[in-house]
């Protein structure tokens, strides 16, 4: 995962496969909580999945600020960049 498109593709796969989010609902401006119906436990599970894929530790404080798909992509890009 090097660029935003690759990160978005991986994130989409995780959200569809593990969180039963409709692929059509996933776009950069989609809000994780209000639009995609994730809750705080889902957010923790998502961090764990992303850590497994990237091999990088994602700081919980950083992830608390994340609200949209784009926010997640940007944070992951910072980690793997």
Secondary structure, DSSP 8 states (H G I E B T S, - for coil): --SHHHHHHHHHHHHHHHH---GGG--TT-BTTTTT---HHHHHHHHHHHHHHH-S---HHHHHT--BHHHHHHHHHHHH-
